[in-house]
Amino acid sequence: MVAITAVLLLITPLFATAAPTISQNYVERCYNDITNIDNNVRKLTKEVQAYRGGVLSAAPQILLAGKAIVATASGGHDSSLLPQTLSLDDLSHLADHVNKTLAVDNPIAVETVVAKKNLYFQAGLRGPLYFILKELLKLHLRFSYNVLDRVPSDAPKDLVRIAMADIDAITVALQKGVAAFQ
């Protein structure tokens, strides 16, 4: 319980930075959210790779995970404000970006965390990591479903298939992470 409280205390200030700026181009905001999520995921992966155990040395990872949560929540919010139907260009823009970033980096990050599972368990961080991964999964699905709900009916099947495969790759990775820390 103390560890979960510590995680919440560490990430709460991050939510203050998630306030949206005034802009009507929610496609670009979603693109930037994807970039922010991916940047945090890549930084987190490097931190996890260097992790050798202990609660204190995990603190930077918890902060980066908090930033990834905030960026993913921002993506969920911004994607809820997208036009009812995306243009094919906008859909391609977002799908291509996910394909080159999160679809690659997110599964690697989760695999890296799961590989260090025993160290996290020894440090008493099982609960916080379960919470973090579960929240990331929930927020990822919200962001993804918001975009998928706006796919135009005339979207090329190959584009939709690739986008769905990328979403599934991220979803499966996060589900494996959640299962590892249950």
N, C-alpha and C positions, 0 to 999 in steps of 0.2 A: 504494500500500500504506500509506503514511504517513497518507493521508486516511482510509482505512478504519479504521486503528488509532485515529485521533483520534475518529472517530465512536463507536467502541466504548467508548473511555474516557469520552466524554461521556454516553453513555446507560446505562452499567453501573450508576451509582448510582441511576438511576431505577427499576431493577428491585427495589431494596430497598423502595420505596414501594408495590409492587404486592401485598404480602402481604394476603390476604383477612382480613376481620374475621369473627368468629363470627356467623353469621346463617343462618337456614334459608330466608329468602325470596329465592331465587335469581332470581326474575322481577324483583324490584325491583333486585337487584344488577345484572342485565343491563341494565335500564332506565338505571341510573346509569352503567354502563359506556358505553352509547350516548351519554349526555349528556357524559361525560368525553371520549370520542373526538371528538365534534362540537365541543366547546369548544376542544380543541387544534387541530382542523382549521381552525376559523374564525380562531383566532389565527395559525396558520401561514399561512393565505391572506393575511392583512394584512401579515405580515412579508415574504412572497414578493413581494407587490405593490410593496413599498417597496425591494426588493433592486435594487442597481445594479451588483453584481459584487464579487468578492473573497472570499477564504476567511474572513477574520475577520468580515466583515459577514454571513456565512452562519451563523455560530455559533448565534445565537438560533433560526434555523430548524431547525438540526440538533437542538437541545435540544427544541423543540416536536415535531419528528417523533419523537424518542425517547419523549416523553410519549404521543404517539398510538400508538406501537408498544406501550408498556406497557399503556395502556388497552384496546387491542384484544386483547392477550394475556390480560388480565384478563377481558374479555368471553368469550373462547374458553374459559377455565377455568370461569368462572361458568356459562356456558351448558351445559357438560358435566355440571353438577350439577342442571340443571332436572329437574322430574318427567318421567317417560317420555312422558307425553302432556300437553301444555299444555291448560288450559281455554280455551274460546273467548274469554273475557274477557282472559286473560293474553296470548294470541296477538294479539288486537286491540290491547292496551296496547303491546306491543313493536313490532308492525308499524306502528301509527300514529305512534309516536315516530320510528322510522327514516324513515318517509315524510316527516315534517316537518323532519327534521334532516339526517342523513347522506346520504340519497338526493339531497338538494339540494346540500349543502355539499361533499361529497366530490368529485363531478365538477368543481365549480368550482375546488377546491383543486388538483386534478391538472392541469387546463387551465392554471391560473396558473403552476404549476411548469414545465410543458412550454413555455409561452410564453417562459420565461426560460432555456431549455435552453442557448443559446449562451453566456450569462454563466456558467452553472455549468460548462460544458465548459472555458471559458477559465480558470476558477478551479481547475481540476483536481478538480472534485467529481462528475464523471460516475459513477465507481465507487461512492462513498458513496450517491448518490441512487438508483442502480440497486438497491443493497442495501436501502435503506430502503423503496422502493416494492415491491420483491419480497417483503420481509417483511410489509409491510402487506397485500399481496394474500393471502399465505398465511394470515395471522392472520384477516383478514376472512372468508375462505372457511371457516376452522375455526368461527368464531363463527356464521356463517350456516348452515352445515350442521348444527351442533348444534341450532339452533332449528328448522330445517326438519324434522329427524328427529323432532321432537316435535309436529308439526302434527296435530291430531285429524282422524280420518277424516271427521267430519261438518262440518269447517270450510267456511264459505261459499266457493264457488269464486272469487268476486270478491275476497275478502280475500286468498286465497292468490295469485291472479294479481297483485294489486297488490304484495304482499310480494315475490314472485319478480321482478317488474319492478324494484323498488327495489334488490334484491340484484344483479340483472344490471347496473343502471346504475352501481353502485359498482364491480362487478367489471370491467366494460368500461373504465371510467375508469382504474382501477389498471393494467389490462393495457396500455392506451395509454401510461401513464406508464412502465411497465417497458420497453416497446418503444422509447420515445424515448431511454432512457438505456442501452440495450444496447450 
